Amino acid sequence: MALSKLERRIRIKKRIRKNISGTEQKPRLSIFRSNRQVYVQMVDDVTGKTLLSASSLKNESAQKTNKIEQAKMIGAEIAEKALSAGIETCVFDRNGFLYHGRVQALAEAAREKGLKF
């Protein structure tokens, strides 16, 4: 029996999350992309708290561009927030999504702004 897209993504997500987790000094950068928006959070898995977040839903200028450009803007935004909060490194969690398109654009934009992962 073939898996649905969601079932496949959840299976991949579980496989990834077995190996990575975030701490307060090195949080997990978790991405979620829907059909229209992209969301990103920095999570401390030890305490179970979200340290920082950004999304294209809250960013007015991101609403007026295409989805790849939205992801680049959000990646730059989360990197700036992290660096101002004193977070320089993180663990990248693609959340079961393939590393291309919006996920790749977000990651590369965050790296360009100085975030290390």
Secondary structure, DSSP 8 states (H G I E B T S, - for coil): ----HHHHHHHHHHHHHTT----SSS-EEEEEE-SS-EEEEEEETTTTEEEEEEETTT-HHHHTS-HHHHHHHHHHHHHHHHHHTT--B-EEE-TT--SSTHHHHHHHHHHHTT-B-
